[in-house]
Amino acid sequence: MANILDKFKEELSVAKDYSKDKKIRVGIIGTGWIAEAHVASYKKCPDVEIVACADLVPGKAEKFCVDNGLDPAKIRFYPSHKEMLDAGDLDCVSVCTYNMTHAECTIYALNKGVNVLLEKPMCVTLDEAVAICRAEKASGKILSIGFQPRFDPNMKMVKKIVESGELGEIYYIQTGGGRRRGIPAPFGTSFIEKETAGIGALGDIGCYSLDMVLNAIGYPKPLTVTGYKSDFFGKSKKHSNIPQYADIFGVDDFAAAFVRLEGGIILDFRIAWAMHLDTPGDTIILGKEGGLRIPSTECWNGSIGGPMTIYHDVAGKQVETIIPEIKSDTDNFYLKIRSFLDASMNGGEPPVPSSQILYNQAIIDGIARSSELGREITLDIPEI
């Protein structure tokens, strides 16, 4: 089987020295906990200078900078993204606000001629995603969506296996993931209130799970969705890991869907923040020449839960080829930041293009709408 495994060996790349490059002026919109990871990665880039922060809560941005080792004397602070962007003098911004304001902040930044790294999920609705993509196209600026699992070597391996042709024509995919008890509320309730989050597990980890398989197969257009979502655990004071917030819980904590994609591919999807189970199952990609099993993780973390297995026929025999898990100390979040900066400054392609995540968002939006209507719906995705 050595010749099969040789197809999937990783190639090494040479790191670039950025120390003498012109400083990239970066602003942070929203200084909640996810912004900490952005700042930590920006601080590793010698060509970056964080020059501005915006947050609606008075004093929050100033404290954030102190807590994260930034000098407040060198940073301008604003009470809104509009005031920060109106002041100008920015090359790039990270949009780290809660879901319901992703579209508003991103569109305003693009209209001001600033490159944007938008945290996941892209937004809440398909209409918002379309508006974002149109603003990007009109601006000519770089917009990348914050999917750091794309940079995980095991995720790259999944795509490489599919593209190798070893599985043949893909016709069915089962994917998802979740947690037995893992509704996130460690830093407040913006993840779980309808007014701020808009969507729950669907947007938080569901978008990652969808991206893993859709990116591997080239992001075919989704056509129809039969979706389901529930909030049993979030609203339960008996079974929730955050019973103190049961009365204000306003989003989904579980979702499932049956999605038809272009090319006759069926996508069977399920995602959970909380359930009476440790995992909703492994990810499976079935092709006409072989099948790939991707072990689930205990808590969906953007990678894989162990060695992958290709099931195929070799010389008339049914065999299994084990693809070892790639152990790596790669900082995927840093690679997300660095690749965005490189594209912004060098005019390259966005590392995670909105044209792909538009389809991801269409599925998420379709699941929510289908669940509310109680029937299958057709996805009408306009041209950008």
C-alpha positions in Angstrom: 0.0 0.0 0.0 3.0 2.3 0.1 2.3 3.7 -3.4 -1.2 4.7 -2.3 0.1 6.4 0.9 2.7 8.2 -1.2 0.0 10.1 -3.0 -0.9 11.8 0.2 2.5 12.9 1.6 2.6 16.6 2.6 5.0 19.0 0.9 7.1 21.4 3.0 7.0 25.2 2.4 9.6 27.8 3.1 8.6 30.5 5.5 9.0 34.2 4.4 10.8 36.8 6.4 8.4 39.7 7.0 10.5 41.7 9.4 11.5 44.4 6.8 8.0 44.7 5.2 6.0 47.9 5.5 3.7 47.9 8.5 0.1 46.8 7.9 -2.3 48.9 9.8 -4.9 46.7 11.5 -8.2 47.5 13.3 -10.2 45.2 15.6 -14.0 45.5 15.5 -15.4 43.9 18.6 -13.1 43.1 21.5 -14.8 39.9 22.9 -13.0 36.6 23.6 -12.5 35.6 19.9 -10.6 38.9 19.3 -8.0 37.7 21.8 -7.0 34.9 19.3 -6.8 37.5 16.5 -4.6 39.8 18.5 -2.3 36.9 19.6 -1.8 36.0 15.9 -1.3 39.6 14.7 1.4 40.0 17.4 3.3 37.2 15.8 3.4 39.2 12.5 6.4 41.6 12.5 4.8 43.6 9.7 1.6 44.3 11.6 0.6 47.2 13.8 -2.7 47.2 15.6 -3.7 50.9 15.5 -7.5 50.9 16.3 -10.1 49.1 18.3 -13.9 49.5 18.4 -16.4 48.2 20.9 -19.9 49.3 21.8 -19.2 48.8 25.6 -17.5 51.9 27.1 -14.0 51.0 28.3 -14.1 47.4 27.1 -11.6 48.0 24.2 -9.1 49.8 26.4 -9.2 47.0 29.0 -8.9 44.4 26.2 -5.7 46.0 24.9 -4.1 46.1 28.3 -5.1 42.5 29.0 -3.6 41.4 25.7 -0.3 43.2 26.0 -1.0 46.1 23.7 0.0 49.6 24.5 -3.2 51.7 24.7 -1.2 54.9 24.1 -0.5 53.6 20.6 -4.1 52.7 19.8 -7.2 54.8 18.8 -10.5 53.7 20.5 -13.9 54.1 19.1 -17.5 53.4 20.3 -18.6 51.9 16.9 -17.2 50.4 13.8 -18.5 53.3 11.7 -16.5 55.9 13.6 -13.4 53.8 13.4 -13.7 53.2 9.7 -14.7 56.8 9.0 -11.5 57.9 10.6 -9.5 56.1 7.9 -5.9 55.0 8.0 -6.6 51.3 8.1 -5.4 48.5 5.7 -7.3 45.6 7.3 -9.8 44.9 10.0 -10.9 41.8 11.9 -14.6 41.6 12.4 -15.0 39.9 15.8 -18.5 41.0 16.8 -21.5 38.7 17.5 -23.2 37.0 14.6 -26.1 39.4 14.1 -23.7 42.3 13.3 -21.3 40.5 11.0 -22.9 41.7 7.8 -23.3 45.3 8.9 -19.7 45.7 10.0 -18.2 43.8 7.0 -20.2 45.7 4.4 -19.3 49.1 5.9 -15.6 48.2 6.0 -15.6 47.0 2.4 -17.4 50.1 1.3 -14.7 52.1 3.0 -12.0 50.3 1.0 -10.6 48.2 3.8 -9.7 44.5 3.6 -11.8 42.3 6.0 -11.1 39.1 7.9 -14.6 38.1 9.0 -15.0 35.6 11.9 -17.2 32.6 11.3 -20.1 32.1 10.8 -20.2 34.4 7.8 -23.5 35.9 9.0 -27.0 34.6 10.0 -29.1 34.6 6.8 -28.6 34.0 3.1 -29.7 37.5 2.3 -26.9 38.9 4.5 -24.4 36.6 2.8 -25.4 37.8 -0.6 -25.2 41.5 0.5 -21.7 40.8 1.8 -20.5 39.2 -1.4 -21.9 42.0 -3.5 -20.1 44.6 -1.3 -16.9 42.7 -1.7 -17.2 42.5 -5.5 -18.0 46.3 -5.7 -15.1 47.2 -3.4 -12.3 45.2 -5.1 -10.9 44.5 -1.6 -10.0 41.2 0.0 -12.6 39.4 2.2 -11.7 36.1 3.9 -13.9 34.1 6.2 -12.4 32.8 9.5 -12.2 29.1 8.9 -8.9 28.1 10.5 -9.6 24.3 10.2 -8.8 24.8 6.5 -5.2 25.0 7.5 -5.1 21.9 9.6 -2.9 19.3 7.8 -5.5 16.5 8.4 -8.2 18.7 6.8 -5.9 19.3 3.8 -5.4 15.5 3.6 -9.2 14.9 3.4 -9.3 17.2 0.3 -6.2 15.7 -1.1 -7.7 12.2 -0.9 -10.9 13.2 -2.6 -9.0 15.1 -5.4 -6.7 12.2 -6.0 -9.6 10.2 -7.5 -9.0 7.3 -5.1 -12.7 7.4 -4.1 -14.0 8.0 -7.6 -17.2 10.0 -8.2 -18.7 11.1 -4.9 -22.4 10.4 -4.3 -23.0 10.5 -0.6 -21.6 12.2 2.5 -22.5 11.9 6.1 -21.0 14.6 8.4 -21.5 16.5 11.6 -20.3 16.5 15.1 -21.0 17.8 18.5 -20.8 17.7 22.2 -22.7 15.8 24.9 -23.0 18.9 27.0 -21.2 21.9 25.5 -23.4 24.9 25.1 -20.9 27.8 25.1 -21.5 30.6 27.6 -18.1 31.1 29.3 -17.9 34.9 28.6 -21.5 36.0 28.6 -24.6 35.2 26.6 -24.0 36.6 23.2 -23.7 33.1 21.8 -27.1 31.9 23.0 -29.4 34.9 22.8 -31.5 35.3 19.6 -30.9 39.1 19.4 -27.1 38.7 19.3 -26.4 35.2 17.9 -29.3 34.6 15.6 -28.2 31.0 15.2 -26.6 28.6 17.6 -24.8 25.3 17.0 -25.6 25.6 13.3 -23.4 28.7 13.0 -20.8 28.0 15.7 -19.6 24.5 14.8 -22.0 23.5 12.0 -20.3 25.8 9.6 -17.0 24.1 10.2 -18.4 20.7 9.7 -20.0 21.7 6.5 -16.8 23.3 5.2 -14.7 20.2 5.9 -16.6 18.1 3.4 -17.8 20.8 1.0 -14.3 22.1 0.5 -13.0 18.6 -0.1 -15.4 18.0 -2.9 -15.1 21.5 -4.5 -18.1 23.3 -3.0 -20.9 22.2 -5.3 -24.0 24.3 -5.3 -26.7 23.2 -2.8 -30.1 22.8 -4.4 -32.6 21.7 -1.7 -32.7 21.3 2.1 -34.9 19.4 4.5 -33.9 20.7 7.9 -34.6 20.3 11.5 -33.4 22.2 14.6 -34.3 22.1 18.3 -33.4 23.8 21.6 -34.4 21.2 24.2 -31.2 21.3 26.2 -30.6 25.1 26.1 -34.1 25.6 27.6 -33.8 22.8 30.1 -32.8 23.5 33.7 -32.4 19.7 34.2 -30.1 18.7 31.3 -28.3 21.9 30.3 -24.7 22.7 31.2 -25.9 26.3 31.6 -29.2 26.0 33.5 -28.9 29.5 34.8 -29.5 30.8 31.2 -32.4 28.5 30.3 -35.0 31.3 30.3 -33.0 33.5 27.8 -31.8 30.7 25.5 -33.0 31.6 22.1 -31.1 29.6 19.4 -30.6 26.0 18.2 -28.6 23.5 20.2 -29.1 20.7 17.7 -29.7 20.6 14.0 -29.9 18.0 11.2 -30.5 18.1 7.5 -30.7 16.2 4.3 -29.2 18.3 1.5 -29.1 17.7 -2.2 -26.1 19.2 -4.0 -25.3 19.7 -7.7 -23.8 16.6 -9.3 -26.3 14.2 -7.6 -24.5 14.3 -4.3 -26.4 13.8 -1.0 -25.3 15.4 2.2 -26.6 13.9 5.5 -25.8 16.4 8.2 -26.2 16.7 12.0 -24.6 19.0 14.6 -25.1 19.4 18.4 -24.0 21.6 21.2 -25.8 19.2 23.6 -27.4 15.8 23.3 -27.7 12.4 25.1 -24.8 11.0 23.0 -21.1 11.5 22.8 -21.0 11.9 19.0 -23.6 11.8 16.2 -21.2 9.7 14.2 -18.0 9.7 12.0 -17.8 11.6 8.8 -18.2 9.3 5.8 -17.5 10.2 2.1 -18.7 7.5 -0.3 -17.5 7.4 -3.9 -18.0 4.9 -6.6 -14.5 3.6 -6.3 -14.0 3.8 -2.5 -15.2 5.2 0.8 -13.4 7.4 3.4 -14.1 7.2 7.1 -13.0 10.3 9.2 -13.2 9.6 12.9 -15.2 12.1 14.9 -13.8 14.1 17.7 -15.0 14.2 21.3 -15.9 17.8 21.0 -15.8 19.1 17.4 -12.5 20.9 17.2 -11.7 21.5 13.6 -9.6 18.4 13.1 -10.1 14.6 13.1 -10.4 12.1 15.9 -7.8 9.6 14.7 -6.4 7.8 11.6 -8.7 7.9 8.6 -9.5 4.8 6.6 -10.0 4.3 2.9 -12.2 1.3 2.0 -11.6 0.2 -1.6 -10.9 -2.8 -3.9 -7.3 -3.6 -4.9 -6.6 -6.4 -7.4 -10.1 -7.7 -6.8 -9.8 -7.8 -3.0 -11.7 -5.6 -0.5 -9.0 -3.8 1.5 -8.6 -0.9 3.9 -5.8 1.6 3.7 -5.1 3.5 6.9 -4.2 7.2 6.5 -2.2 8.1 9.7 -3.3 11.1 11.6 -0.8 13.9 11.0 0.6 15.2 14.3 1.4 18.8 14.0 2.1 21.8 16.1 1.0 24.1 13.4 -0.8 27.2 14.6 -3.9 27.1 12.4 -5.2 30.4 13.7 -2.0 32.2 12.9 -2.0 30.7 9.4 -5.6 32.1 9.0 -4.3 35.5 9.9 -1.1 35.4 8.0 -2.7 34.1 4.8 -5.3 36.9 4.9 -2.6 39.5 5.4 -0.6 38.1 2.5 -3.6 38.2 0.2 -4.5 41.7 1.3 -1.1 43.1 0.7 -0.1 41.2 -2.4 -3.4 41.1 -4.3 -3.8 37.4 -4.1 -7.0 35.3 -3.8 -8.7 35.2 -0.4 -7.6 32.1 1.5 -11.3 31.3 2.4 -13.3 33.0 -0.3 -16.8 34.3 0.3 -18.0 32.7 -2.9 -17.6 29.3 -1.2 -18.9 30.2 2.2 -22.0 31.7 0.5 -23.0 28.1 -0.2 -22.2 27.1 3.4 -24.4 30.0 4.6 -27.2 29.1 2.2 -27.3 25.6 3.7 -27.4 26.9 7.3 -30.1 29.4 6.4 -32.0 26.7 4.5 -31.9 24.4 7.5 -33.3 27.0 9.8 -36.1 28.0 7.3 -37.0 24.4 6.4 -37.3 23.6 10.1 -39.6 26.5 10.7 -41.7 25.6 7.7 -41.7 21.9 8.4 -40.9 20.9 4.8 -38.2 20.7 2.1 -37.2 24.0 0.5 -35.4 24.9 -2.7 -32.4 27.1 -2.2 -32.5 30.2 -4.4 -29.0 31.6 -4.4 -28.7 34.7 -6.6 -25.7 35.4 -8.8 -23.2 37.8 -7.3 
